[in-house]
Amino acid sequence: MSVLVSRSYCQDHSPTQTLCVDSDFSLPQSCSICLDSIDPVLSYSVLKCPSCHASWFHRDCVQRQAHSAGLFFFRCTLCNNKENFQKEMLRMGVYIPER
């Protein structure tokens, strides 16, 4: 069993995500967790799933989902990917508790 290590970052020094070419900006974008509208620009407060490239998330929504779901159930709400999603969210500074 591998141990996942969570790192925390300030807004100025956090890692960044790269934009995927498959993203369709012509459609209205919304957070895949809370369904509120979202500006489709990657930033400290806006994250994407590394697998499905169609999901956009508020950082706060992802953190709340991680706290609620825990390590076993935390996954992308659209594509259901667990492994890549958790690795990327940990890299971006989202804390995922074991339980």
C-alpha positions as CSV (number, residue, x, y, z in Angstrom):
1,M,0.0,0.0,0.0
2,S,1.4,3.4,-0.9
3,V,1.3,6.3,1.4
4,L,0.0,9.6,-0.1
5,V,1.7,12.7,1.2
6,S,-0.2,16.0,1.1
7,R,1.6,19.3,0.7
8,S,0.1,22.7,1.4
9,Y,0.9,25.7,-0.7
10,C,0.2,29.4,-0.5
11,Q,-1.6,31.0,-3.4
12,D,1.6,32.6,-4.8
13,H,3.7,29.4,-4.7
14,S,1.3,26.7,-5.6
15,P,1.9,24.4,-8.5
16,T,0.0,25.0,-11.7
17,Q,-2.0,22.8,-14.0
18,T,-1.5,22.8,-17.8
19,L,-4.4,23.4,-20.0
20,C,-5.6,20.5,-22.1
21,V,-6.3,21.0,-25.8
22,D,-9.5,18.9,-25.5
23,S,-11.3,21.6,-23.5
24,D,-14.4,23.1,-25.2
25,F,-14.7,26.7,-24.0
26,S,-17.8,27.4,-26.2
27,L,-20.0,25.6,-23.7
28,P,-21.0,27.2,-20.4
29,Q,-18.7,25.8,-17.7
30,S,-19.8,24.9,-14.2
31,C,-18.1,23.3,-11.2
32,S,-18.7,19.6,-11.4
33,I,-19.4,19.4,-7.7
34,C,-21.5,22.4,-6.7
35,L,-22.7,23.1,-10.3
36,D,-22.2,26.8,-9.9
37,S,-20.8,28.7,-12.9
38,I,-17.1,28.8,-13.2
39,D,-14.7,30.9,-15.2
40,P,-12.8,28.2,-17.3
41,V,-9.3,29.6,-16.5
42,L,-6.9,27.5,-14.5
43,S,-5.9,29.3,-11.4
44,Y,-5.3,28.7,-7.7
45,S,-9.0,28.5,-7.0
46,V,-10.0,26.6,-10.2
47,L,-8.8,23.0,-10.9
48,K,-9.4,20.3,-13.6
49,C,-9.4,16.6,-13.7
50,P,-6.2,15.3,-15.4
51,S,-8.1,12.3,-17.0
52,C,-11.4,13.5,-18.5
53,H,-10.5,17.1,-19.3
54,A,-14.2,18.0,-19.2
55,S,-14.5,18.7,-15.5
56,W,-13.8,22.0,-13.7
57,F,-13.8,22.4,-10.0
58,H,-13.6,25.1,-7.4
59,R,-10.7,24.3,-5.1
60,D,-12.9,24.7,-2.0
61,C,-15.4,22.2,-3.5
62,V,-12.7,19.7,-4.1
63,Q,-11.4,20.1,-0.6
64,R,-14.8,19.6,0.9
65,Q,-15.4,16.6,-1.2
66,A,-12.0,15.1,-0.1
67,H,-12.9,15.7,3.5
68,S,-16.2,14.0,3.0
69,A,-15.2,11.1,0.9
70,G,-11.8,10.2,2.3
71,L,-9.0,8.4,0.5
72,F,-11.1,5.4,-0.6
73,F,-14.0,7.2,-2.2
74,F,-12.4,10.4,-3.4
75,R,-12.6,10.5,-7.2
76,C,-13.6,12.7,-10.2
77,T,-17.3,13.3,-10.2
78,L,-17.5,13.0,-14.0
79,C,-15.2,10.3,-15.2
80,N,-14.9,8.4,-11.8
81,N,-11.1,8.2,-12.2
82,K,-9.5,7.7,-8.8
83,E,-5.8,7.2,-9.3
84,N,-4.9,10.1,-11.6
85,F,-7.4,12.4,-9.9
86,Q,-6.0,11.8,-6.4
87,K,-2.4,12.2,-7.5
88,E,-3.2,15.5,-9.3
89,M,-5.2,16.9,-6.4
90,L,-2.5,16.0,-3.9
91,R,0.1,17.7,-6.2
92,M,-2.1,20.7,-6.2
93,G,-2.2,20.9,-2.4
94,V,-5.6,19.3,-1.7
95,Y,-5.6,17.3,1.6
96,I,-7.2,13.9,1.4
97,P,-7.8,12.2,4.8
98,E,-7.6,8.5,5.1
99,R,-11.1,8.3,6.5
